[in-house]
Amino acid sequence: MLENYGFDIIDLGRDVPPEVIVDTAIKENIKLVGLSALMTTTVVSMEETIRQLREKKPDTLVCVGGAVMNQDYADEIGADA
């Protein structure tokens, strides 16, 4: 959907370690990272990814979503949207 609105998308795939996401965000000067969790076990990795992004590339916004995500939990793990 974002591509249809002119965004350039880099799809790193599923079950990507937080370090790979952060390194890619730094290397490519990414301004927005989108994370999706389809299972509750994935949310832990999502929280760690956000923590590392805040530490190493704080100018990057993070948008989260997925079947198990709600606004309260997104706020709790520090997501921007």
C-alpha contacts under 8 A as a table, 3 or more apart, distances in Angstrom:
res1	aa1	res2	aa2	distance
1	M	4	N	5.26
1	M	5	Y	6.94
2	L	5	Y	5.18
2	L	6	G	6.68
2	L	7	F	5.49
2	L	8	D	7.90
2	L	9	I	7.64
3	E	6	G	5.16
3	E	7	F	4.85
3	E	8	D	6.17
3	E	9	I	6.60
4	N	7	F	7.33
12	L	16	V	6.88
12	L	21	I	7.63
13	G	16	V	6.56
15	D	42	T	7.82
16	V	20	V	6.63
16	V	21	I	7.03
17	P	20	V	5.50
17	P	21	I	6.78
17	P	45	S	7.52
18	P	21	I	5.19
18	P	22	V	6.19
18	P	45	S	6.73
18	P	46	M	7.59
18	P	48	E	6.60
18	P	49	T	4.55
18	P	52	Q	7.40
19	E	22	V	5.10
19	E	23	D	5.92
19	E	49	T	7.35
19	E	52	Q	7.70
20	V	23	D	5.12
20	V	24	T	6.02
21	I	24	T	5.19
21	I	25	A	6.13
21	I	49	T	7.30
22	V	25	A	5.03
22	V	26	I	6.24
22	V	49	T	7.14
22	V	52	Q	6.83
22	V	53	L	5.83
22	V	56	K	7.51
22	V	57	K	7.61
23	D	26	I	5.18
23	D	27	K	6.06
24	T	27	K	5.03
24	T	28	E	5.84
24	T	29	N	7.93
24	T	30	I	7.73
25	A	28	E	5.42
25	A	29	N	5.51
25	A	30	I	4.65
25	A	31	K	7.69
25	A	33	V	7.66
25	A	57	K	7.63
25	A	60	T	7.89
26	I	29	N	5.07
26	I	30	I	6.65
26	I	57	K	6.61
27	K	30	I	7.92
30	I	33	V	7.08
30	I	60	T	6.58
31	K	59	D	6.89
31	K	60	T	4.62
31	K	61	L	6.10
32	L	60	T	5.48
32	L	61	L	4.69
32	L	62	V	5.71
32	L	63	C	7.27
33	V	60	T	7.02
33	V	61	L	6.22
33	V	62	V	4.85
33	V	63	C	6.22
34	G	62	V	5.85
34	G	63	C	4.75
34	G	64	V	5.76
34	G	65	G	7.94
35	L	46	M	6.84
35	L	62	V	7.39
35	L	63	C	6.26
35	L	64	V	4.77
35	L	65	G	6.44
36	S	46	M	7.97
36	S	64	V	5.66
36	S	65	G	4.81
36	S	66	G	4.94
37	A	40	T	7.01
37	A	42	T	5.39
37	A	43	V	5.85
37	A	46	M	7.57
37	A	64	V	7.83
37	A	65	G	6.38
37	A	66	G	4.73
37	A	67	A	6.65
37	A	68	V	6.61
37	A	69	M	7.08
38	L	42	T	7.06
38	L	66	G	5.17
38	L	67	A	5.03
38	L	68	V	6.13
39	M	42	T	5.56
39	M	43	V	7.20
39	M	67	A	7.10
39	M	68	V	6.22
40	T	43	V	5.37
40	T	44	V	7.66
40	T	68	V	6.19
41	T	44	V	6.17
41	T	45	S	7.81
42	T	45	S	5.49
42	T	46	M	6.47
43	V	46	M	4.82
43	V	47	E	6.27
44	V	47	E	5.23
44	V	48	E	6.45
45	S	48	E	5.09
45	S	49	T	6.10
46	M	49	T	5.07
46	M	50	I	6.32
47	E	50	I	5.22
47	E	51	R	6.26
47	E	77	I	5.34
47	E	78	G	7.62
48	E	51	R	4.99
48	E	52	Q	6.21
49	T	52	Q	5.22
49	T	53	L	6.13
50	I	53	L	5.04
50	I	54	R	6.12
50	I	62	V	7.15
50	I	77	I	7.36
50	I	78	G	6.83
50	I	79	A	7.00
51	R	54	R	5.25
51	R	55	E	6.37
51	R	78	G	7.89
52	Q	55	E	5.05
52	Q	56	K	5.97
52	Q	57	K	7.86
53	L	56	K	5.22
53	L	57	K	5.03
53	L	58	P	6.00
53	L	60	T	7.10
54	R	57	K	5.74
54	R	58	P	4.34
54	R	59	D	7.79
54	R	60	T	7.71
55	E	58	P	6.10
57	K	60	T	5.99
58	P	61	L	7.89
61	L	79	A	7.69
61	L	80	D	6.02
62	V	79	A	5.35
62	V	80	D	5.31
62	V	81	A	6.60
63	C	79	A	6.05
63	C	80	D	5.84
63	C	81	A	4.60
64	V	69	M	7.56
64	V	74	A	6.78
64	V	79	A	6.53
64	V	81	A	6.30
65	G	68	V	7.87
65	G	69	M	5.56
65	G	70	N	7.68
66	G	69	M	5.36
69	M	73	Y	6.50
69	M	74	A	6.77
70	N	73	Y	5.53
70	N	74	A	6.18
71	Q	74	A	4.98
71	Q	75	D	6.10
72	D	75	D	5.19
72	D	76	E	6.20
73	Y	76	E	4.81
73	Y	77	I	6.29
74	A	77	I	5.47
74	A	78	G	6.33
74	A	79	A	5.31
74	A	80	D	7.83
74	A	81	A	7.22
75	D	78	G	5.16
75	D	79	A	5.79
75	D	80	D	7.53
76	E	79	A	7.73
